Amino acid sequence: MAVLKEYRGHIRNFKALMDELGIEPGLTREEREEAILIRAYEKWGCELGDHIYGMFALAIEDGDKIFCIRDQFGTKPFYYYITEEGRLLYGTYIRQIMDQPGFVKEINEDMLQIYLSLTYAAGEDTFFKGVKKLMPGHYLVFEKGKAEIVRYFTPTFRPDRSRSLEDYAEEIHETLKLIMKEVKTEDETAECFLSGGVDSSYVFAMSDAKVSDSCGYEEARFDESPLARETAKWLGRENRTAIITPEQFFGEVPFVMENMEQPLADASAIVFTLGCKATAEHTKLCYSGEGSDEFFGGYNMYRNAERYGENLKNFYVGNTNIMKEEEKKRILKNYKEDILPINIVKDLYGEMEGLDPLTKMSNVDIQIWLEGDIYLNVDKMSTACGLEIRMPLTDRRIFDIASRMPSEYKVNAEQNKVAFRTAAAKVLPEEVAFRKKLGFIVPIRIWMADERYNQDVRAAFRSEAAEKFFKVEEISAIFDEYVGGNSDLWRQVWTIYTFLVWYRIYFE
């Protein structure tokens, strides 16, 4: 008999699935989703994931067989570990695995080389030796001591130029309308995260949320919250803004690194966590706008895609790449020549022969960056703060539109996310829909150089942990140059620091 042993997620098309699987109404969400997953497994077996719209990571034990699956884009994490005795340990948290008999805790130092370039743990390996991620769009079957991993979803791109820009914009709009009807039930009340950008503004406008939640700073040049308030006012809805101080920011770092379970040097994760804590004081459910940048060409670097051409496969490993090999060789005590970030995406480039450069870049980000950084942050930190987040733009049906859309409808010489913005303009003012992308800006570049706030950073760079992994004189020189005025080095300093904070929590 199949038993659901592990599950985190949200099933959007539950009504259609209940009808198809013969599940009676009147169940709680927990009961309903468990019934759907078990019956879907009994009916479709390993093809279960093809029938579900939503977010999911789960494990079903079926006699002596264990079936584990993760959704197509990796919105929910899933980890596994095979003990020396041949048992499978698994969970949506690494700490679930660490707490089980047979787990041996050792650091996987090879990941540090990847991390120092990409600022997150990319690919299937983790910072814990032997603990692996089940990658997005994959399932695992464990039987008789052996694990078989199968990829059931591969992002594919087939540009269709028979349709106009307006046709695609209309399809995006109508599809999002449908998804917004599924993303919550009538008895649930949700709020919406809102920045100054088009993604969250579009989701907010299309939702029935009456309240939006934003983060801001006292430093006006970094503060997008006035733009969020303008959008909320235009829509006739409320906005709440949490003003983030540098004291709050640096004080939150240990909480974030502990709950992230692996180091993450995305500075916006700290602000996001503080935003989640503030939002969780008055709601337990919130919408967020992740996914559209990668699907529809939202990053400014994508506008250089044609210039990179075939050379992409030699260097493009995703949205971040902050340290070159020579720099890592200079600062690391145990540098290995064969541990290169580009190795993580080599197979992806092999799959992308014939695709245009923009599509290649966005596909790398969809398969590596989204799950390793963006979705990891959203899932881990919202859950740690007692908040559930649903992302309407991360949906197979939205991706399907993007996969058929020619790149010129995504990015042109003047604008990114062209078709998506055209869709958003159906419910938003032009100045909001076509506002230049700012990103989730954090004033850390100036905060961390301030002696009032960087004392823990300075101490970490001189710690025993720093001595263990780094040539301390070299990383101290980077820190001193940064504090001395070279603010471009903030990412290197922050990436080293977040690793050291994480190490202190998990290994000291």
C-alpha positions as CSV (number, residue, x, y, z in Angstrom):
1,M,0.0,0.0,0.0
2,A,1.4,3.4,-1.0
3,V,1.9,5.9,1.8
4,L,2.8,9.6,1.5
5,K,5.8,10.0,3.7
6,E,7.1,13.4,2.8
7,Y,5.4,16.3,1.0
8,R,5.6,20.1,0.7
9,G,3.8,22.1,-1.9
10,H,0.6,23.4,-3.3
11,I,-1.6,21.7,-6.0
12,R,-3.3,24.3,-8.2
13,N,-5.5,22.0,-10.4
14,F,-6.8,20.1,-7.4
15,K,-10.5,20.4,-8.5
16,A,-9.9,18.8,-11.8
17,L,-7.7,16.1,-10.2
18,M,-10.3,15.3,-7.6
19,D,-12.9,14.8,-10.3
20,E,-10.6,12.7,-12.4
21,L,-9.4,10.6,-9.4
22,G,-12.8,10.2,-7.8
23,I,-12.0,12.0,-4.6
24,E,-15.0,13.3,-2.6
25,P,-15.2,17.0,-1.7
26,G,-15.2,18.3,1.9
27,L,-11.6,17.4,2.8
28,T,-9.1,19.8,4.4
29,R,-6.3,20.9,2.2
30,E,-3.9,18.5,3.9
31,E,-6.3,15.6,3.4
32,R,-7.2,16.6,-0.1
33,E,-3.6,16.9,-1.3
34,E,-2.6,13.6,0.3
35,A,-5.5,11.8,-1.4
36,I,-4.7,13.4,-4.7
37,L,-1.0,12.4,-4.6
38,I,-1.6,8.8,-3.5
39,R,-4.3,8.2,-6.1
40,A,-2.3,10.0,-8.8
41,Y,0.6,7.7,-8.0
42,E,-1.6,4.6,-8.1
43,K,-3.0,5.7,-11.4
44,W,0.0,7.2,-13.2
45,G,2.9,5.8,-11.3
46,C,6.2,7.6,-12.1
47,E,4.3,9.9,-14.5
48,L,2.5,11.6,-11.6
49,G,4.3,14.9,-12.1
50,D,3.0,15.3,-15.6
51,H,-0.5,15.7,-14.3
52,I,0.0,18.3,-11.5
53,Y,0.1,22.1,-11.8
54,G,1.8,23.7,-8.9
55,M,4.7,23.3,-6.5
56,F,5.7,20.0,-5.0
57,A,8.5,17.8,-3.6
58,L,7.4,14.5,-2.2
59,A,8.2,10.9,-1.3
60,I,5.9,7.9,-1.4
61,E,6.8,4.6,0.1
62,D,5.2,1.7,-1.8
63,G,6.1,-1.6,-0.1
64,D,9.9,-1.9,-0.5
65,K,10.0,0.8,-3.1
66,I,10.5,4.5,-2.5
67,F,9.3,7.0,-5.1
68,C,10.5,10.7,-4.8
69,I,9.7,13.5,-7.2
70,R,10.4,17.2,-7.5
71,D,8.4,19.7,-9.6
72,Q,9.4,20.9,-13.0
73,F,11.2,24.1,-11.9
74,G,12.3,23.1,-8.4
75,T,10.2,25.5,-6.3
76,K,10.4,23.1,-3.4
77,P,13.7,21.4,-2.4
78,F,14.3,17.7,-2.0
79,Y,17.5,16.0,-0.7
80,Y,18.6,12.4,-0.5
81,Y,21.6,10.4,1.0
82,I,22.5,6.8,0.7
83,T,24.1,5.4,3.9
84,E,27.0,2.9,4.0
85,E,24.5,0.2,4.8
86,G,22.6,1.1,1.6
87,R,19.6,2.8,3.1
88,L,18.0,5.9,1.5
89,L,17.6,8.9,3.7
90,Y,15.5,11.8,2.3
91,G,13.7,15.0,3.1
92,T,12.7,18.4,2.0
93,Y,15.2,19.7,4.6
94,I,18.8,18.6,4.9
95,R,18.4,18.5,8.7
96,Q,15.8,15.8,8.3
97,I,18.5,13.6,6.8
98,M,21.1,14.7,9.4
99,D,18.9,13.6,12.3
100,Q,18.6,10.0,11.0
101,P,20.8,7.0,11.9
102,G,23.5,6.3,9.3
103,F,24.2,9.9,8.4
104,V,27.8,11.0,8.6
105,K,28.3,14.7,8.6
106,E,31.3,15.9,6.6
107,I,31.8,19.1,4.6
108,N,32.0,18.8,0.9
109,E,34.8,21.4,0.4
110,D,34.6,21.1,-3.4
111,M,31.4,23.1,-3.3
112,L,33.3,26.1,-1.9
113,Q,35.0,26.6,-5.3
114,I,31.6,26.6,-7.0
115,Y,30.1,28.9,-4.4
116,L,32.8,31.5,-4.6
117,S,31.9,32.0,-8.3
118,L,28.2,31.5,-8.3
119,T,27.3,32.6,-4.7
120,Y,25.0,29.6,-4.2
121,A,25.3,25.8,-4.2
122,A,24.6,25.0,-7.9
123,G,23.9,21.6,-9.3
124,E,23.0,18.3,-7.6
125,D,25.8,18.4,-5.0
126,T,25.5,20.1,-1.7
127,F,28.0,21.4,1.0
128,F,27.3,18.1,2.9
129,K,29.3,15.2,1.5
130,G,27.0,12.6,0.1
131,V,23.8,14.7,0.4
132,K,22.5,15.4,-3.1
133,K,19.6,17.4,-4.4
134,L,17.0,15.8,-6.6
135,M,17.1,18.2,-9.4
136,P,14.0,19.9,-10.9
137,G,12.0,17.8,-13.3
138,H,13.4,14.6,-11.9
139,Y,12.1,11.6,-10.0
140,L,14.0,9.0,-8.0
141,V,13.0,5.3,-7.5
142,F,14.8,3.5,-4.8
143,E,14.4,-0.3,-4.7
144,K,16.6,-3.2,-3.5
145,G,19.4,-0.8,-2.4
146,K,19.7,0.9,-5.7
147,A,18.6,4.4,-6.8
148,E,17.4,5.2,-10.3
149,I,17.1,8.9,-11.2
150,V,15.0,9.8,-14.2
151,R,14.4,13.2,-15.8
152,Y,10.7,13.5,-16.6
153,F,10.7,17.2,-17.7
154,T,13.1,19.0,-19.9
155,P,12.5,22.6,-20.9
156,T,12.2,22.7,-24.6
157,F,12.0,25.8,-26.9
158,R,10.3,25.9,-30.3
159,P,9.8,29.5,-31.5
160,D,6.6,30.1,-33.4
161,R,6.8,33.2,-35.5
162,S,3.3,32.8,-37.0
163,R,1.8,34.7,-34.0
164,S,2.2,38.4,-33.3
165,L,3.5,40.1,-30.2
166,E,0.0,41.0,-29.2
167,D,-1.2,37.4,-29.6
168,Y,1.5,36.3,-27.1
169,A,0.6,39.1,-24.7
170,E,-3.0,38.1,-24.8
171,E,-2.2,34.5,-24.2
172,I,0.0,35.4,-21.2
173,H,-2.9,37.5,-19.8
174,E,-5.6,34.9,-20.2
175,T,-3.4,32.2,-18.8
176,L,-2.5,34.3,-15.7
177,K,-6.3,35.0,-15.3
178,L,-6.9,31.2,-15.1
179,I,-4.0,30.6,-12.7
180,M,-5.1,33.3,-10.4
181,K,-8.4,31.5,-10.0
182,E,-6.5,28.3,-8.9
183,V,-3.8,29.8,-6.8
184,K,-6.0,29.9,-3.7
185,T,-9.4,28.8,-2.5
186,E,-12.3,31.1,-1.7
187,D,-11.9,30.7,2.0
188,E,-8.2,31.8,1.9
189,T,-7.0,35.4,2.2
190,A,-3.7,36.4,0.6
191,E,-1.5,39.5,0.5
192,C,1.1,40.2,-2.2
193,F,4.7,41.2,-2.1
194,L,5.2,44.3,-4.1
195,S,8.4,46.0,-5.4
196,G,8.7,48.8,-8.0
197,G,8.9,46.2,-10.8
198,V,6.4,44.8,-13.3
199,D,6.3,41.2,-12.1
200,S,4.9,41.7,-8.6
201,S,2.8,44.7,-9.8
202,Y,1.1,42.5,-12.4
203,V,0.5,39.7,-10.0
204,F,-1.0,42.1,-7.5
205,A,-3.2,43.7,-10.1
206,M,-4.5,40.3,-11.2
207,S,-5.1,39.1,-7.7
208,D,-7.9,39.7,-5.2
209,A,-5.3,40.7,-2.6
210,K,-6.3,44.0,-0.9
211,V,-2.9,44.5,0.8
212,S,0.6,44.6,-0.6
213,D,3.9,44.3,1.4
214,S,7.1,46.0,0.5
215,C,10.6,46.6,1.9
216,G,12.3,50.0,2.0
217,Y,15.4,51.7,3.2
218,E,16.2,55.1,4.7
219,E,18.7,55.6,1.9
220,A,16.5,57.1,-0.8
221,R,18.6,56.0,-3.8
222,F,18.1,52.3,-2.9
223,D,14.5,52.6,-1.9
224,E,11.9,51.2,-4.3
225,S,9.1,51.4,-1.8
226,P,7.7,54.8,-3.0
227,L,7.2,53.1,-6.5
228,A,5.3,50.2,-4.8
229,R,3.1,52.6,-2.9
230,E,2.3,54.5,-6.1
231,T,1.2,51.2,-7.8
232,A,-0.9,50.2,-4.8
233,K,-2.5,53.6,-4.7
234,W,-3.3,53.5,-8.5
235,L,-4.9,50.1,-7.9
236,G,-6.9,51.5,-4.9
237,R,-5.3,49.0,-2.5
238,E,-3.2,49.2,0.7
239,N,0.6,49.0,1.0
240,R,2.6,48.2,4.1
241,T,6.3,49.0,4.0
242,A,8.9,47.5,6.3
243,I,11.9,49.9,6.6
244,I,15.1,47.7,6.8
245,T,18.0,49.1,8.9
246,P,21.6,48.0,8.6
247,E,21.4,46.7,12.3
248,Q,18.5,44.5,11.4
249,F,20.2,43.3,8.2
250,F,23.4,42.2,9.8
251,G,21.6,40.8,12.8
252,E,19.6,38.5,10.6
253,V,22.5,36.8,8.8
254,P,22.9,33.8,11.2
255,F,19.1,33.1,11.2
256,V,19.2,33.1,7.4
257,M,22.3,30.9,7.0
258,E,21.0,28.4,9.6
259,N,17.6,28.0,7.9
260,M,18.9,28.1,4.4
261,E,20.9,25.0,5.4
262,Q,23.6,25.9,2.8
263,P,25.4,29.2,2.4
264,L,23.7,31.7,0.0
265,A,25.4,35.0,-0.8
266,D,22.4,36.6,-2.4
267,A,22.1,39.8,-0.2
268,S,18.5,40.2,-1.1
269,A,17.8,37.0,0.9
270,I,18.4,38.8,4.1
271,V,15.9,41.6,3.2
272,F,13.4,39.0,1.9
273,T,13.6,37.3,5.3
274,L,12.9,40.5,7.2
275,G,10.1,41.2,4.8
276,C,8.6,37.7,5.4
277,K,8.8,38.3,9.2
278,A,7.0,41.6,8.9
279,T,4.3,40.2,6.6
280,A,3.8,37.1,8.7
281,E,2.6,39.4,11.5
282,H,-0.7,39.9,9.7
283,T,-1.1,37.1,7.1
284,K,0.0,33.5,6.6
285,L,-0.3,33.5,2.8
286,C,1.3,35.8,0.2
287,Y,1.9,36.0,-3.5
288,S,5.2,36.7,-5.1
289,G,6.3,37.3,-8.7
290,E,9.3,35.0,-9.3
291,G,9.8,33.2,-12.6
292,S,9.0,35.7,-15.3
293,D,12.5,37.2,-15.6
294,E,14.0,33.8,-16.6
295,F,11.0,32.7,-18.7
296,F,10.5,36.0,-20.6
297,G,14.0,37.6,-20.8
298,G,13.9,40.0,-17.8
299,Y,17.6,40.4,-17.0
300,N,19.6,43.3,-18.6
301,M,22.5,40.9,-19.4
302,Y,20.2,39.1,-21.8
303,R,20.4,42.1,-24.1
304,N,24.0,41.1,-24.7
305,A,23.1,37.6,-25.7
306,E,23.7,38.0,-29.5
307,R,27.1,39.5,-28.8
308,Y,28.2,36.5,-26.8
309,G,27.1,34.0,-29.5
310,E,28.7,30.6,-29.5
311,N,31.2,31.7,-26.8
312,L,28.4,31.3,-24.2
313,K,29.2,27.7,-23.6
314,N,32.7,28.6,-22.5
315,F,31.7,31.0,-19.7
316,Y,28.0,31.4,-19.0
317,V,27.0,29.5,-15.9
318,G,24.1,31.6,-14.9
319,N,23.1,34.9,-13.5
320,T,26.0,35.3,-11.2
321,N,29.7,34.7,-11.7
322,I,31.7,36.9,-9.4
323,M,35.1,35.2,-8.9
324,K,37.4,34.0,-11.7
325,E,39.6,30.9,-11.3
326,E,42.8,32.9,-10.8
327,E,41.2,34.8,-7.9
328,K,40.0,31.6,-6.2
329,K,43.4,30.0,-6.7
330,R,44.9,33.0,-5.0
331,I,42.7,32.9,-1.9
332,L,41.9,29.2,-1.4
333,K,44.2,26.9,0.5
334,N,43.0,23.8,-1.3
335,Y,42.2,24.9,-4.8
336,K,41.5,22.0,-7.3
337,E,42.0,22.6,-11.0
338,D,39.2,20.3,-12.1
339,I,36.4,21.9,-10.0
340,L,35.0,24.4,-12.4
341,P,31.5,26.0,-12.5
342,I,31.3,25.5,-16.2
343,N,31.2,21.8,-15.7
344,I,27.7,22.1,-14.1
345,V,26.2,23.3,-17.3
346,K,28.2,21.4,-20.0
347,D,25.4,18.9,-20.5
348,L,22.9,21.7,-20.8
349,Y,24.8,23.3,-23.7
350,G,24.9,19.9,-25.3
351,E,21.1,19.8,-25.3
352,M,20.8,23.4,-26.7
353,E,22.4,23.0,-30.1
354,G,20.6,25.2,-32.6
355,L,19.0,27.5,-30.1
356,D,19.7,31.3,-30.2
357,P,22.0,32.8,-27.5
358,L,19.2,34.4,-25.5
359,T,17.3,31.1,-25.2
360,K,20.5,29.4,-24.1
361,M,21.1,32.0,-21.4
362,S,17.6,31.9,-20.0
363,N,17.5,28.0,-20.1
364,V,20.7,27.9,-18.0
365,D,19.1,30.2,-15.5
366,I,15.8,28.3,-15.5
367,Q,17.5,25.0,-14.8
368,I,20.4,26.1,-12.5
369,W,19.9,29.6,-11.0
370,L,16.2,29.5,-10.2
371,E,16.3,26.4,-8.1
372,G,19.7,27.0,-6.6
373,D,19.1,30.6,-5.5
374,I,15.7,32.2,-6.1
375,Y,13.3,29.3,-5.2
376,L,15.6,28.1,-2.4
377,N,15.5,31.5,-0.8
378,V,11.7,31.9,-1.2
379,D,10.9,28.5,0.2
380,K,13.4,28.2,3.0
381,M,13.0,31.7,4.4
382,S,9.2,32.1,4.1
383,T,8.7,28.8,5.8
384,A,11.2,29.7,8.6
385,C,9.1,32.9,9.1
386,G,5.8,31.1,9.2
387,L,4.6,32.4,5.8
388,E,3.4,30.5,2.8
389,I,4.3,31.9,-0.6
390,R,2.7,31.0,-3.9
391,M,4.2,32.1,-7.2
392,P,1.6,32.4,-9.9
393,L,4.1,33.2,-12.7
394,T,6.0,29.9,-12.0
395,D,3.7,27.5,-13.8
396,R,4.2,25.1,-16.7
397,R,1.4,26.9,-18.6
398,I,3.3,30.2,-18.3
399,F,6.5,28.5,-19.3
400,D,4.8,26.9,-22.3
401,I,4.0,30.3,-23.7
402,A,7.6,31.5,-23.2
403,S,8.9,28.3,-24.8
404,R,7.1,29.1,-28.0
405,M,7.8,32.8,-28.1
406,P,10.6,34.1,-30.4
407,S,13.4,35.9,-28.6
408,E,12.7,39.2,-30.3
409,Y,9.4,39.3,-28.4
410,K,11.3,38.9,-25.1
411,V,14.2,41.3,-25.6
412,N,14.9,44.1,-28.1
413,A,17.3,47.0,-28.2
414,E,15.2,49.2,-26.0
415,Q,13.4,46.9,-23.6
416,N,13.4,43.5,-21.9
417,K,10.4,41.2,-21.2
418,V,8.6,43.0,-24.1
419,A,5.6,40.6,-24.5
420,F,5.2,40.2,-20.8
421,R,5.2,43.9,-20.2
422,T,2.6,44.3,-23.0
423,A,0.4,41.8,-21.2
424,A,0.9,43.6,-17.9
425,A,-0.1,46.9,-19.5
426,K,-3.6,45.6,-19.9
427,V,-4.1,46.2,-16.1
428,L,-1.3,48.5,-15.2
429,P,-0.3,52.0,-16.3
430,E,2.3,52.1,-19.1
431,E,4.9,53.7,-16.7
432,V,4.6,50.7,-14.4
433,A,4.4,48.0,-17.0
434,F,7.4,49.3,-18.9
435,R,9.4,50.7,-16.0
436,K,13.1,49.9,-16.3
437,K,14.1,46.8,-14.2
438,L,15.8,47.9,-11.0
439,G,16.3,44.5,-9.3
440,F,15.9,43.9,-5.6
441,I,18.5,46.5,-4.6
442,V,20.2,46.3,-1.2
443,P,22.4,49.0,0.2
444,I,24.9,46.4,1.4
445,R,27.6,47.9,-0.8
446,I,27.8,50.9,1.5
447,W,26.6,49.3,4.8
448,M,29.3,46.7,4.9
449,A,32.1,49.2,4.5
450,D,30.8,51.1,7.6
451,E,32.8,50.2,10.8
452,R,29.6,50.4,12.8
453,Y,28.2,47.4,11.1
454,N,31.1,45.3,9.8
455,Q,32.8,44.1,13.0
456,D,31.5,40.5,12.6
457,V,32.7,40.5,9.0
458,R,36.1,41.6,10.1
459,A,36.2,39.0,12.9
460,A,35.1,36.2,10.5
461,F,37.9,37.0,8.1
462,R,40.4,36.5,10.9
463,S,38.8,33.4,12.5
464,E,40.0,29.8,12.7
465,A,37.4,28.8,10.1
466,A,38.9,31.4,7.7
467,E,42.4,29.9,8.4
468,K,41.1,26.5,7.6
469,F,39.9,27.3,4.1
470,F,41.5,30.6,3.0
471,K,44.8,32.3,2.8
472,V,43.9,34.9,5.5
473,E,46.3,37.5,4.3
474,E,44.7,37.4,0.8
475,I,41.1,37.7,1.9
476,S,42.0,40.4,4.4
477,A,43.6,42.3,1.6
478,I,40.3,42.1,-0.4
479,F,38.4,43.2,2.7
480,D,40.7,46.2,3.3
481,E,40.6,47.3,-0.3
482,Y,36.8,47.2,-0.1
483,V,36.6,49.2,3.1
484,G,39.2,51.5,1.6
485,G,36.8,52.6,-1.1
486,N,36.7,49.8,-3.8
487,S,33.0,49.1,-3.4
488,D,32.9,46.8,-6.4
489,L,34.5,44.1,-4.1
490,W,31.4,43.9,-1.9
491,R,30.2,40.7,-3.5
492,Q,33.5,38.9,-2.9
493,V,33.5,40.0,0.8
494,W,29.9,39.1,1.3
495,T,30.3,35.6,-0.4
496,I,33.3,34.7,1.8
497,Y,31.5,36.0,4.9
498,T,28.2,34.2,4.4
499,F,30.1,30.9,3.9
500,L,32.0,31.5,7.2
501,V,28.8,32.3,9.1
502,W,27.2,29.1,7.7
503,Y,30.3,27.0,8.6
504,R,30.3,28.4,12.1
505,I,26.7,27.3,12.6
506,Y,27.0,23.8,11.1
507,F,30.5,22.7,11.8
508,E,31.9,24.5,14.8
